[in-house]
Amino acid sequence: MTQQAEWTVTDAVHQVTEAYHEARRKVERREAGRIEFIQPVAVRTEDGRTLTVLSRDLSISGIRLIGTRRLLGQKITVRLNGFDFVARVLWSCPIGDDLVENGGSFLSVTAAEG
């Protein structure tokens, strides 16, 4: 009879996150390291719509956003802490019911007006 190991929640979460981080290290292809940057942000689309989305991570080269719309190919303006970053959305991927991740590369930045 096989003895089943007893796990604490702490041990189990540690095991899951270690495996996750190890897998991510193996597939990292980005030029610039990204940091977790999770907060609501305003995005203005090419057609003038303003959307509220959730940022996921940020680097000197780009940003990943989670929202309800696919923005692939669009030039968007992302307002972050007093700056307007213009980005081109290079990829888009569904991640759940009515949720989409969009990854963009920064093109320029200006100080936000008003």
QUIVEN-V961668 format. One record per residue. N is the residue number from 1. PHI is phi in radians with two decimals (* if undefined). NEAR is the number of other C-alpha atoms within 12 Angstrom. Layout:
# QUIVEN-V961668
((N PHI NEAR) (N PHI NEAR))
This chain:
# QUIVEN-V961668
((1 * 3) (2 -1.42 4) (3 -1.48 5) (4 -1.51 6) (5 -1.21 8) (6 -1.61 9) (7 -2.01 11) (8 -1.58 10) (9 -1.02 10) (10 -1.02 11) (11 -1.10 13) (12 -1.15 14) (13 -1.11 13) (14 -1.05 14) (15 -1.07 15) (16 -1.13 14) (17 -1.23 14) (18 -1.10 14) (19 -1.10 14) (20 -1.10 14) (21 -1.12 14) (22 -1.11 13) (23 -1.12 12) (24 -1.16 13) (25 -1.10 13) (26 -1.26 11) (27 -1.90 10) (28 -1.14 13) (29 -2.14 10) (30 -1.26 19) (31 -1.26 11) (32 -1.95 15) (33 -1.14 16) (34 -1.92 19) (35 -2.02 17) (36 -1.12 15) (37 -2.53 20) (38 -1.78 18) (39 -2.88 21) (40 -1.22 21) (41 -2.39 29) (42 -1.62 27) (43 -2.17 37) (44 -1.83 25) (45 -1.53 26) (46 -1.03 20) (47 -1.55 13) (48 1.57 12) (49 -1.27 14) (50 -1.95 17) (51 -2.05 25) (52 -1.80 22) (53 -2.23 30) (54 -1.92 30) (55 -1.31 30) (56 -2.03 25) (57 -2.64 26) (58 -2.55 27) (59 -2.51 21) (60 -1.22 21) (61 -1.81 24) (62 -3.12 35) (63 -2.56 43) (64 -2.01 38) (65 -2.18 43) (66 -2.08 35) (67 -2.73 30) (68 -1.82 21) (69 -2.17 28) (70 -1.45 27) (71 -2.02 35) (72 -0.86 24) (73 1.48 18) (74 -1.38 25) (75 -1.65 26) (76 -2.12 37) (77 -2.01 37) (78 -1.92 41) (79 -1.60 31) (80 -2.32 28) (81 0.77 18) (82 1.54 15) (83 -2.22 19) (84 -1.88 24) (85 -1.68 31) (86 -1.61 29) (87 -2.38 35) (88 -1.81 30) (89 -1.38 31) (90 -1.70 24) (91 -2.63 23) (92 -2.57 24) (93 -2.60 23) (94 -1.17 20) (95 -2.18 16) (96 3.03 12) (97 -1.05 11) (98 1.04 13) (99 -2.17 19) (100 -2.38 25) (101 -1.66 30) (102 -2.25 36) (103 -2.00 35) (104 -2.19 37) (105 -1.86 32) (106 -1.22 25) (107 -1.87 21) (108 -2.86 20) (109 -2.57 23) (110 -2.40 18) (111 -1.19 16) (112 -1.19 16) (113 -1.66 11) (114 1.00 8))
